Amino acid sequence: MKAVVDTRFFIDSLIVGDHRFQNWSRTTLQTLQKTGSSGIIPSIVIHEFYQFLLKNLGKDVAELQTNNVLKLDFEVANLDVPIAVEAAKFRCEYAELPTADAVIAATGIVLGCDYVLTDDRHIRQVREVKTKWI
């Protein structure tokens, strides 16, 4: 199993008081760190996550929680040319798709992921990408 992790997954895991979701997200993270599985975090997700935490909870929380995410046994995928081109194609095809969401979806396609962990309506509209949520 190979999955791209969207910003909403990390934010909801940290902020939302839904214990069912927190248990599911914890199990999902553990599964993605096992041998034979792979979790991928697009670098734009790090940007969005840090920005959200900095704005809402302050610098110390942003630094701590971002470092916790970076300690996961996941690959961080930087925006490269193939991902940028695929994201541009998505932005042309899906007029309402924000650039960051296009990059997240494109990362999944270019890196051959099985799905994107998200409930974001923008990413869910991209027919080329499968999504998964609780």
C-alpha positions in Angstrom: 0.0 0.0 0.0 1.3 3.4 -1.0 -0.5 6.6 0.1 -0.1 10.3 -0.1 -1.1 12.0 3.1 -3.0 15.3 2.8 -2.8 18.2 5.2 -6.3 17.6 6.5 -5.3 14.2 7.7 -2.6 15.7 10.0 -4.7 18.6 11.1 -7.7 16.5 11.9 -5.5 13.9 13.7 -4.1 16.6 15.9 -7.0 19.0 16.4 -10.4 17.3 16.0 -11.7 15.7 19.2 -13.2 12.7 17.3 -11.8 9.7 19.1 -12.9 7.3 16.3 -11.0 9.4 13.8 -8.0 9.6 16.0 -7.9 5.8 16.5 -8.3 5.3 12.7 -5.6 7.8 11.9 -3.2 6.3 14.4 -3.7 2.8 13.0 -3.4 4.2 9.4 -0.1 5.9 10.3 1.3 2.7 11.9 0.2 0.6 8.8 1.9 3.0 6.4 5.2 2.7 8.4 5.3 -1.1 8.2 7.4 -3.0 5.8 5.8 -3.1 2.3 3.8 0.1 2.8 4.8 3.6 2.1 3.5 7.0 3.3 4.3 10.0 1.2 4.1 13.6 2.4 4.2 16.2 -0.4 6.4 19.2 0.7 3.3 21.5 0.2 1.6 19.6 3.0 4.4 20.5 5.3 3.9 24.1 4.3 0.1 24.1 4.8 0.4 22.2 8.1 3.0 24.5 9.6 1.1 27.6 8.4 -2.1 26.4 9.9 -0.5 25.6 13.3 1.6 28.8 13.3 -1.6 30.9 12.7 -3.8 29.1 15.1 -1.6 27.7 17.9 1.7 29.6 17.7 5.3 29.0 16.7 6.2 26.5 19.4 3.3 24.2 18.6 4.0 24.5 14.8 7.6 23.6 15.3 6.9 20.7 17.6 4.1 19.1 15.6 5.8 19.6 12.2 9.0 18.0 13.6 6.8 15.1 14.8 5.4 14.6 11.3 8.9 14.7 9.8 10.0 12.0 12.3 7.5 9.6 10.7 9.1 6.9 8.5 7.5 8.6 5.4 9.0 10.0 2.3 8.8 13.7 1.8 8.2 14.4 -1.9 9.5 17.7 -3.1 7.8 19.5 -6.0 9.7 18.5 -9.1 9.1 19.0 -12.8 6.9 15.9 -13.4 4.7 16.7 -10.4 4.5 20.4 -11.4 3.4 19.5 -15.0 0.8 17.0 -13.8 -0.5 19.6 -11.3 -0.8 22.1 -14.1 -2.8 19.7 -16.1 -5.2 19.1 -13.2 -5.5 22.9 -12.7 -6.6 23.3 -16.3 -9.0 20.4 -16.2 -10.5 21.2 -12.8 -11.1 25.0 -12.7 -11.9 25.1 -8.9 -8.9 23.0 -7.9 -6.5 25.0 -5.7 -2.8 24.8 -6.6 -1.8 23.0 -3.4 -4.5 20.4 -3.9 -3.4 19.9 -7.5 0.2 19.3 -6.3 -1.0 16.8 -3.7 -3.1 14.9 -6.3 -0.3 15.1 -8.9 2.2 13.7 -6.3 -0.1 10.6 -5.9 -0.3 10.1 -9.7 3.4 10.6 -10.5 4.6 8.5 -7.6 2.1 5.7 -8.3 0.2 5.8 -5.1 -2.8 3.7 -4.4 -4.7 6.6 -2.9 -4.6 10.0 -1.1 -5.7 10.1 2.5 -8.1 13.1 2.5 -11.7 14.2 2.7 -11.0 17.4 0.8 -13.7 18.0 -1.7 -11.3 19.5 -4.2 -9.0 16.5 -4.3 -12.0 14.1 -4.3 -13.2 15.7 -7.6 -10.0 14.7 -9.4 -11.2 11.5 -11.2 -7.6 10.3 -11.8 -7.0 10.0 -8.0 -8.5 7.6 -5.5 -9.1 8.9 -2.0 -9.6 7.2 1.3 -11.1 8.5 4.6 -12.7 7.0 7.6 
